Amino acid sequence: MPVWPYFVNMKLLSDKELNWSDIVANNRMNRSRNASGVNSYEQELKLRPEKLLHAFIERNGKVKWLDLCCGEGRALIQAAEWLAEKKIQDQAQLIGIDLVDQFHPVPEPVSCLRFEVMALAGWMPSDRYDIITCIHGLHYLGDKLSLLAAACSSLTEDGVLMANLDLNSIRVEKDVKAQYLRKVLKEHQIDYKARSKMIFCKGPRQLTFQLDYLGADDRAGANYTGQPAVDSWYRMIK
Ligand SMILES: C[S@@+](CC[C@H](N)C(=O)[O-])C[C@H]1O[C@@H](n2cnc3c(N)ncnc32)[C@H](O)[C@@H]1O
């Protein structure tokens, strides 16, 4: 692992440059996970999204699911079809956001789902959500911590955030073993599972990091998934 100040000789990319990087905008990455079964959100989350949606509807009478970096949006479409079949889609709002417009067409009976093409760098939420997912999306973001903080702040009181996150890809000056990040997450009672590299947050949080974002390295190589990913570089604020 390169150590500080290795970055001094590196070309760190701005958000705009990163959006055009071949590591981020390519057709080789897996954008087609299903809701459940093989190659699915269920495998990543260890739960069926439909079940979670249903539990919120049972409890609160409604549910809002935001899927950041949703890829083709298959999981959202399949979950929305399930809600439509159960005749409860009027109690649900499903939103998928991705940088690339490769969304599958939304089938006729579905009215509870919409997709937005958007670069998520600097994203400011304008709503609150019961479920926020980001399945293998943060690997390609520049300022991963800012997106994480924005997402956590926009959860409803009993809302849940679930995302794949590799702390090894967040490089902080003088924090080679990511102790600082682990400490901040722990202080905010955000659960990070080092083995599965999943992050979970229940209920809203105002996450603050004493860090300046420096830029992204799209030449970091493959991460634990075996796919090339992006490292995000930060410096401690003194
Ligand atoms: C590995 S794919 C996962 C897609 C989907 N979650 C799935 O599991 O099928 C990662 C997705 O992140 C999207 N992405 C990468 N950088 C992004 C950004 N800055 N803003 C929005 N989406 C981004 C990519 O376009 C891609 O669709």
The ligand as a Gaussian input file, in Angstrom:
#p B3LYP/6-31G(d) Opt

LIG

0 1
 C      -20.806000      -1.864000     -10.391000
 S      -22.107000      -0.854000     -10.956000
 C      -23.410000      -1.385000      -9.845000
 C      -24.793000      -1.094000     -10.398000
 C      -25.949000      -1.631000      -9.574000
 N      -25.937000      -1.089000      -8.223000
 C      -25.909000      -3.137000      -9.555000
 O      -25.424000      -3.680000      -8.553000
 O      -26.353000      -3.753000     -10.531000
 C      -21.675000       0.762000     -10.341000
 C      -22.553000       1.867000     -10.879000
 O      -22.133000       3.094000     -10.318000
 C      -22.371000       4.115000     -11.288000
 N      -21.596000       5.302000     -10.948000
 C      -20.249000       5.418000     -10.894000
 N      -19.895000       6.679000     -10.570000
 C      -21.034000       7.379000     -10.409000
 C      -21.336000       8.722000     -10.075000
 N      -20.364000       9.624000      -9.839000
 N      -22.623000       9.114000      -9.987000
 C      -23.620000       8.213000     -10.218000
 N      -23.403000       6.911000     -10.544000
 C      -22.128000       6.491000     -10.627000
 C      -21.925000       3.444000     -12.576000
 O      -22.425000       4.090000     -13.729000
 C      -22.481000       2.032000     -12.394000
 O      -23.754000       1.894000     -12.963000

